[in-house]
Amino acid sequence: MSLEAFSDKLTRSVPSFPEGAVAMLFDEDGVVVLETLDHLLRLGFSQVVLVSRKPPELSEPQNERMLV
């Protein structure tokens, strides 16, 4: 996703973001991405924004709380 497309998606998605903390995860090497996403959700972040060249496959409950 280009930076422009990402910015546009964030701008359109902001009204739908739930209240609370939003985590941003920058995936550099694809190592332990799913574990880190699960960890951030368990910590209580309302949503997680993942920036990755190759997004992992996510389970449905995670998809509702993440912007990939």
N, C-alpha and C positions, 0 to 999 in steps of 0.2 A: 504494500500500500504506500503510495507516495505521501510525502509530508502534507501536501495540499489536501489530499483525500482524507488523511487522518484528522487534520484540523477541521475539515468540513464535517466529518462524522462526529467529532467531539462537540462542535458547535450545535449540530442538530440534536445530539443526545443529551446535552446538559439539562434540559427541563425534565428528562426522565430519570436522571441520576437520583438514587435515593439519598436521603440525608445521611451524613456521616463521613468518615474518612475514606478517601479513595487512594489506593496504592498504585504506584507505577513500577512495573517490572521490565527491565531492559535485558533481554535474552541475548547474550553475546556468543555463547557456544553450545546451546541446546542441552546442557548438562543440568539435571535435576529441576527442570522447569515445572513439571507437574507437582513435584513435591513442594517446591517453593510457592506455587499458586495455592495449594491446599493449606500450607502453613499460614499464608497471608489471610485467607478466608477464616481459618480457625482463630486468628488473632482478632477478628472482628471487623475487618475492613468491609465497608458496604459494597464496594466494587473494586475490581482490579483491572488496570489497563496494562496489557502485555504488548510490548514492542519486540517483534521477532521476525527474522527472515522466513522462518518456517514454523508457523504456529502449531502447537500440539493439538491432537484430537481431544476434545473436552467432553465430559459427561454433561448431561442436561442441566443438573442443578448448578454446575459451575457456569454454564453458558449464560444463565440469567444474570449473573453477578460480574461478568467479565466483558470487556471490550477488547477484542483481539484484532 
